[in-house]
Amino acid sequence: MMTQPVNWVGCTIEGMRGCKGRYSMYSIYPVPDVPPLTMFQAVHTLDDVTPAMKRVIEKNSCTACYFDDEEAPIFFRDQQDCCLWWFDKASGCVYAAGKFPGWTIGGVLSNSGSCENSSSESDGSGEESSGNESGEETAEEWSAANSTLVAHNLSTFLSRMLLEDAISREEPKDVDPTTAQELERYTLAYREFYASLPADGIKQYYSLLESLF
């Protein structure tokens, strides 16, 4: 059985990468390896995420993402629920579930390129249903088998989320001097990474992923 690869789910970054889908906010991208930001290095569980950390990430989010403390295992979500992120306590990993063009909710490439949420199924009445009969998702439905692994730990997830938003904003809000310096350094790593890719580098990446499934 193949180990599920890590695939970052993010948005377009002007001058670096575009969206795979014509109408979708999020796509799956190759990203450079960068260490966690100092401010998040002590984060191992959701209890370690302080209110100050949440404020910084939410304030800098380019897609109005926010922390959700009421619908575990989901802990972070897009304002329009285009993407939901959940934390697996057992492994410490972070997973994404949402509408990713060309991909199903399980991270398996789809030839349709549709932005439809593949977690929804038809009940035969012409209407879509999701979750149990009450319309709610049960904890068992949030599993690695039907989600995309985006980070092996919370510190990496939070760091990359803030980093990518900071790159898009160019001037991150309310970050301390140390974090500002790290963000500037990691931004250069991003520019060098995407500049090093061939013109069809992202396309090649998708082709490689397709060959793995």
C-alpha positions as CSV (number, residue, x, y, z in Angstrom):
1,M,0.0,0.0,0.0
2,M,1.4,3.4,-1.0
3,T,2.0,6.0,1.6
4,Q,0.0,9.1,0.9
5,P,2.2,11.9,-0.3
6,V,2.1,15.4,1.1
7,N,0.4,17.8,-1.3
8,W,0.0,21.5,-0.4
9,V,-3.5,23.0,-1.0
10,G,-3.2,26.7,-1.7
11,C,-4.2,29.6,-3.9
12,T,-2.7,31.5,-6.8
13,I,0.4,33.5,-5.9
14,E,0.9,36.2,-8.5
15,G,4.2,35.9,-10.4
16,M,4.8,32.4,-9.0
17,R,1.9,30.0,-9.8
18,G,-1.6,30.0,-11.1
19,C,-4.7,28.0,-10.3
20,K,-5.2,24.7,-12.1
21,G,-8.9,25.1,-12.3
22,R,-10.6,28.0,-14.1
23,Y,-13.2,28.7,-11.5
24,S,-11.6,27.2,-8.3
25,M,-10.1,29.2,-5.5
26,Y,-7.7,26.3,-4.4
27,S,-5.4,23.9,-6.2
28,I,-2.7,21.5,-5.2
29,Y,0.9,22.7,-5.7
30,P,4.5,21.6,-5.3
31,V,6.2,23.8,-2.7
32,P,9.7,24.3,-1.5
33,D,10.8,22.8,1.8
34,V,11.2,25.5,4.5
35,P,11.5,25.0,8.2
36,P,8.6,26.1,10.5
37,L,8.5,29.7,11.7
38,T,10.0,30.2,15.1
39,M,6.6,31.4,16.5
40,F,5.0,28.0,15.7
41,Q,7.8,25.6,16.5
42,A,6.3,24.7,19.9
43,V,2.9,23.9,18.4
44,H,2.2,20.2,18.5
45,T,-1.5,20.0,19.3
46,L,-4.5,22.4,18.8
47,D,-4.2,23.3,22.5
48,D,-0.8,24.8,21.7
49,V,-2.3,27.3,19.2
50,T,-2.6,30.5,21.2
51,P,-5.2,33.2,20.6
52,A,-2.4,35.5,19.4
53,M,-1.3,32.9,16.8
54,K,-4.9,32.6,15.6
55,R,-5.3,36.4,15.3
56,V,-2.1,36.7,13.2
57,I,-3.1,34.0,10.8
58,E,-6.7,35.1,10.4
59,K,-5.7,38.8,10.0
60,N,-3.3,37.9,7.2
61,S,-5.5,35.4,5.4
62,C,-6.2,36.4,1.8
63,T,-9.3,34.2,1.6
64,A,-10.8,35.1,5.0
65,C,-9.9,31.7,6.6
66,Y,-10.6,31.3,10.2
67,F,-10.2,28.8,13.1
68,D,-13.2,26.8,14.1
69,D,-13.3,25.4,17.6
70,E,-16.8,23.9,17.4
71,E,-16.7,21.3,14.6
72,A,-13.9,18.9,15.5
73,P,-11.9,17.4,13.9
74,I,-12.1,20.5,11.6
75,F,-10.1,23.3,13.1
76,F,-9.6,25.7,10.2
77,R,-11.8,26.6,7.3
78,D,-12.2,28.9,4.3
79,Q,-14.9,31.6,4.7
80,Q,-17.0,30.0,2.0
81,D,-16.1,26.4,2.9
82,C,-14.2,25.9,-0.3
83,C,-11.6,24.1,1.8
84,L,-11.7,22.6,5.2
85,W,-8.6,21.6,7.2
86,W,-8.7,19.0,10.0
87,F,-6.2,17.7,12.5
88,D,-5.6,14.0,13.2
89,K,-4.7,13.7,16.8
90,A,-3.3,10.2,16.4
91,S,-0.7,11.0,13.8
92,G,-0.4,14.8,14.4
93,C,-0.9,15.4,10.6
94,V,-3.1,18.0,9.0
95,Y,-5.4,17.1,6.1
96,A,-7.5,19.2,3.7
97,A,-10.9,18.4,2.3
98,G,-12.6,20.6,-0.3
99,K,-13.2,21.5,-3.9
100,F,-9.9,21.0,-5.7
101,P,-10.1,21.1,-9.5
102,G,-8.9,17.9,-11.1
103,W,-8.8,16.1,-7.7
104,T,-11.3,14.2,-5.7
105,I,-11.6,14.7,-1.9
106,G,-9.2,11.8,-1.5
107,G,-6.4,13.4,-3.5
108,V,-6.8,11.0,-6.5
109,L,-6.6,12.7,-9.8
110,S,-9.9,13.1,-11.7
111,N,-9.9,13.7,-15.5
112,S,-13.1,15.8,-15.3
113,G,-11.3,18.8,-13.8
114,S,-14.6,19.6,-12.0
115,C,-14.8,21.9,-9.0
116,E,-17.6,19.9,-7.6
117,N,-17.1,18.6,-4.0
118,S,-16.6,14.9,-4.5
119,S,-17.7,14.1,-0.9
120,S,-21.2,14.7,-2.0
121,E,-23.2,11.8,-3.4
122,S,-26.5,11.6,-5.1
123,D,-29.3,9.9,-3.2
124,G,-31.1,9.1,-6.4
125,S,-33.6,12.0,-6.1
126,G,-31.5,14.4,-8.1
127,E,-30.3,16.1,-4.9
128,E,-26.9,15.7,-3.3
129,S,-26.4,14.4,0.1
130,S,-23.3,14.6,2.3
131,G,-22.6,13.0,5.7
132,N,-25.3,11.3,7.7
133,E,-29.1,11.8,7.3
134,S,-29.0,14.9,9.5
135,G,-26.6,16.5,7.1
136,E,-23.8,16.5,9.6
137,E,-20.4,14.9,9.1
138,T,-19.5,12.2,11.6
139,A,-15.9,11.9,13.0
140,E,-15.5,8.6,11.2
141,E,-16.0,10.3,7.8
142,W,-12.9,12.5,8.3
143,S,-10.1,10.0,7.6
144,A,-6.8,10.0,5.7
145,A,-8.5,7.8,3.1
146,N,-10.8,10.6,1.9
147,S,-8.6,13.7,2.5
148,T,-5.4,15.2,1.1
149,L,-2.4,15.2,3.4
150,V,-1.0,18.8,3.5
151,A,1.4,18.7,6.5
152,H,3.0,16.2,8.8
153,N,2.5,18.5,11.8
154,L,0.7,21.6,12.9
155,S,3.7,23.8,13.1
156,T,4.5,23.2,9.4
157,F,0.9,23.8,8.4
158,L,0.5,27.1,10.3
159,S,3.9,28.3,9.1
160,R,3.2,27.7,5.5
161,M,-0.3,29.1,5.7
162,L,1.0,32.4,7.2
163,L,4.0,32.4,4.7
164,E,1.8,32.1,1.6
165,D,-0.6,34.8,2.8
166,A,2.3,37.0,3.6
167,I,3.8,36.6,0.1
168,S,0.5,37.5,-1.4
169,R,0.0,40.5,0.8
170,E,3.7,41.6,0.5
171,E,3.4,43.4,3.8
172,P,2.2,41.0,6.5
173,K,0.2,42.4,9.4
174,D,1.0,42.3,13.1
175,V,4.0,40.0,13.0
176,D,7.0,40.3,15.3
177,P,10.5,41.3,13.9
178,T,11.8,37.7,14.0
179,T,8.8,36.4,12.1
180,A,9.0,39.2,9.6
181,Q,12.7,38.4,8.9
182,E,11.9,34.7,8.5
183,L,9.0,35.4,6.2
184,E,11.2,37.6,4.0
185,R,13.8,34.9,3.8
186,Y,11.3,32.2,3.0
187,T,9.7,34.4,0.4
188,L,13.0,34.4,-1.4
189,A,13.1,30.6,-1.2
190,Y,9.6,30.5,-2.8
191,R,10.7,32.8,-5.6
192,E,13.8,30.8,-6.3
193,F,11.8,27.5,-6.2
194,Y,9.2,28.6,-8.7
195,A,11.7,30.4,-10.9
196,S,13.7,27.2,-11.1
197,L,10.8,25.2,-12.5
198,P,10.5,24.9,-16.3
199,A,7.7,26.8,-18.1
200,D,5.5,23.7,-17.8
201,G,6.8,22.8,-14.4
202,I,3.4,22.8,-12.6
203,K,1.9,20.8,-15.5
204,Q,4.7,18.2,-15.1
205,Y,4.0,18.0,-11.4
206,Y,0.4,17.1,-12.0
207,S,1.4,14.5,-14.6
208,L,3.8,13.0,-12.1
209,L,1.1,12.8,-9.4
210,E,-1.3,11.3,-11.9
211,S,1.2,8.5,-12.5
212,L,1.3,7.7,-8.8
213,F,-2.4,6.8,-8.5
